[in-house]
Structures are given as structure tokens and as C-alpha cells.
Amino acid sequence: MRGNQEMTSVLKIKSEIRSARDDMRRSGISCLTPWIRKYLNAIGLFSGVTLGDILKSWDVLKTSSFIRNHLSLETPVMDIGAYSSEILPVLHRMKYSNLTGVDLNPRIKEMPFANTIRYEVADFMATPFPDASFGAITAISVIEHGFRSERLLREISRLLRPGGYFLASFDYWPEKVDTTGMDIFGMDWRIFSKAEVFDFIEEARAYGLSPCCEIDLEAGEKVIHWGGKDYTFAWLALRKSE
């Protein structure tokens, strides 16, 4: 099982989403806002931050499992694009104690566990933190929005300690899916193709970041149907050189 968790891989079938969420619930780490609260939020009767997305169960579990297998509970971890993201609350429930989230949305300060998780309003490609601040940086469906590889990789490499990890999930399909001119969250949107993932991996090497897992980018079903496009998710782990 551990080998499967430590592979750069692709969400191949829809049932993997439900299986991952079931695993998270059984282990007591699920932090997904109940649907009734999301509904009340949508009609204006609940003003809190709704947390997580059930469609992200697979990549949240892969990311948290990787961190559990590789990093001590005191390791500083940062999540980028952290507003409404479930990963830091999940790690908090797993007893990780040095957690930071950054996002441009000022409501990030209203996130759950804000008394113990440090949340900062910041551009994740130009953060205020010192060099080598983190042992891991996570990005759950973030990098495909406003993707700028050079700025992203430079900042990730600067912030990671030697031997630290960058763990990212992103929208994916092996063949190119055209999203030209589509504006999502006020940014351009990219569904990464297999060729673009390998290009990103090669570019990352120039910043001292290399894959630390076996790579399998073969797809199965087009599990995700969103924004008028059909695709799936992929997950990647890069390690900074010592």
C-alpha cells in the first residue's frame, strides 16, 4: 500500500474518491464541512468558511499520507492557496504542530483551527518567510490557476529546507485539453497534459527539485466534469536536493 501512496500518479476511477474519504473518516482526520452547512452558507444563513471539497478526497489523502510517512510531527509545513483547503486541518488532526497557510483571500484568517495554524494573507509566489523555512509545501489544486512555473519554482525552492518536499495535485489529462481564454477565480486555467507535467519536472530540476517517487501518468476515466471540461487529477512529489 505504501508504494502506491508514494507514486506520482493519476486519479483513475471515481470510486477512488469515495474510498479515500471513507479512509479519512475511519481514521478521524476528515475535516470536510457537512453538506448542510454548505447549503446554509449558499443561502446566506451560515457565514463561516466552508472547508474542503469531497472531489479532493483522493489527493488530500495522498498528501497527508505522504507527510505522515516521511516527516516528523514537528516539521514545519506550509500550504499554498490555503483558503478553504482541507489539508492543514487534516494535518492538525494528525497532530502536526507547525502549520502555516497562505492565500490572497483575507478570509483565510477565519479558517478552522486559526488559533493553532498560522494563516497569512500573501501571494504564494512571493511570501514573506525566510529562506529554508519549511520541510514540506503542499498545493491542493492550486498551481493550475495562474500557472507561472519560473516564479513558482523559485519561491518553492527558496522556502524549502534541503531534503524538503513539494507536494502538489492539479487538473490533468494526458492529451492537451484546451482552456484558452477561460478565466477561473480571476486567473487563467491550465489542465496539464502529460507533456506539460514532464516539462515542469525538467524545469524543476534547475531549482534543485526532483521527483522522489516512481512516475505513472497513465489515465483511466475522465473522473472530473467541471468548467465545461472533462479531465482528472494528478499528484506529484518533488524533493529538494540536500
Helices and strands as residue ranges (DSSP letters): H 2-5, E 7-10, H 15-26, H 35-42, G 54-56, H 57-70, E 77-80, H 87-93, E 99-103, G 106-110, E 118-121, E 134-140, H 149-159, E 160-172, E 183-184, E 187-188, H 194-205, E 209-211, E 214-215, E 224-226, E 229-240
